[in-house]
Structures are given as C-alpha cells and as structure tokens.
Amino acid sequence: MTKGQIESKLSEAISKFEIEQMGRGPEKIRTIIFQDLIIVRLKGFLNTSEKSLAQSKEGIDLVKKMRTALFENAREALEEAVRSVIDVDIVSTYSDVSTKTGEKIIAIVVDQDIEKNIL
C-alpha cells in the first residue's frame, strides 16, 4: 500500500471506531503519517447537546471530561483499529477536543518510522 492508501484506510477505521465507541462519526476526517507519528484530525464530531453545553465554562469542562473518559475507556479498540490497517506496535496515544471549533485531534506514536518502511 502507498502512504496515501494507508492514511485513507486509517481514516476509515478510526471513523468506524468513533461511530461504534463514541456514538457518532465525524463530518470530516483526515489522517497524516509523519515518520513514527499518526495524526488524525476529526471535524464536526460534537453532537447538538454537547455544542449547547459548550456555551458555558462549566459545560466546556463537562464535555471535555466526558469525551476524555469515553476515549480512555475505548483506547484499546482504537489501537486495535489502527493495528488492523498497519502492523505496528503503539507506544502511546493522545487525544484532545476543541469545543470552540468542534474538532478533535488524535496523535498516535508507533514503534517504527512508517514512511521509511513504506518506501
């Protein structure tokens, strides 16, 4: 597979993960591989209730805590989704949510330079 094909398949797998584990998929998803780092940017994944809650400081904190807890509980499933596409060992996984833009960033560090191994 080419780098672009791997990125596309990772986007599909992570979008499926979001639907199954988080209850809703993103409107847009983009995955970028850079050496030993997989960066995933999801847009439009907050639901209507979360957007409404995010209008206040307390609501923002609540949405972030809830999304973080959901992500942590489903981390193994995300890592398995990544491994189903590309044979790597995952070193660490990070995630953050912007209630202002409705975006989520997931960063996944793996044990090898993926770009180097593709070429």
N, C-alpha and C positions, 0 to 999 in steps of 0.2 A: 504494500500500500504506500501511496505517497503521503507526504506530510498533510496536505490538504484533505485527503480522504480520511486519515486518522482523526484530524480535527473535526471533520463533519460527523464521523461515527461517534466520537466522544460527545459532541453536542446532542446527538440523538439519544444516546444512552443517559446522559445527565438530564435531559428534558423528560425522559420517561421516568427517571428516578424522582424528579420534582413532582410529577403528577401522582405517582404511586405513594410516595412517602410524605410529601408536603401538602397534597390535596389539590394542587394547581400547578400547571406548567407555565413557563414564561411566554410572553408575546414574542420575544426575540431572544436568541441565544447565540453567542459567539465564543468559540474556543480557540486559543492560541497556544502553540507549543513553542517554548523557548528553552533550548538545552534540556535541563532536568526539571523544568517547571511547566506545569499545565495551568493556564489561566482561563477561567470561564467567566463570562460576563452575561448576566441574565437581566433582561429588561421587562418591566410590566408583570412582575410576579406577585405583587401585593393584591389581596382581594379588596372588595369595596369596604368591608368592615375595618380592615387594617388601615386603609387610606383615611377613613373617617377618624379612627383612633389617633392617627399620626398628626392630628391637628393641634395636639397639646403636648407639652413636655412629658407629662406622665404617660400619655398614650404612646409616644415615641419609645420611651423606655420599656413599656409593656410589650409592644410589637417586637422590639429588638430582643428582649429576653425570651419571648415565646419562640421566635424564629431560631434563635441560637439553641434553645433547648431541643426543638424539633430536629435541627441539623445534627446536634451531638448524638441524639438517640438513634439517628439513621445513618451515621457516619460509615459504618461497616457496609451498608447497602450501596452507598455512593462509591466507596473504594472498590467494591466488587463490580459495580457497573463499569468503572474505569478499567479494571483488570480484564473484563470480558472483551474489551476492544484492543487493548495493548498489553503485552506481557511485561509488566514492570512490578517492582516492589514499591509500595508507597511509604515514604519516610514520614511525611506529615501532611495534614490538610487544614486549611484555614478558610474562614468564611466571614463576610461582613455584609450588612444590609444598609442601604441608604433609604430612609423613609422619605427623604426630600425628593429624590429622583425616581424612587421605585425600582432601584437597581440592586443587584446582589453580585458580589464578586466571590468566586471560589478560587483559591490557589492551592495547587496540589504539587508537592515536591516528591520526586521519584528518585530511585537509586541509580539512575543512569542518564546519560545525555541522549535523549530520544532522537534529536535531529541528527546527531553523529551516527547513530545506529541505523537510521533510515537510509542515509546516503551511501 
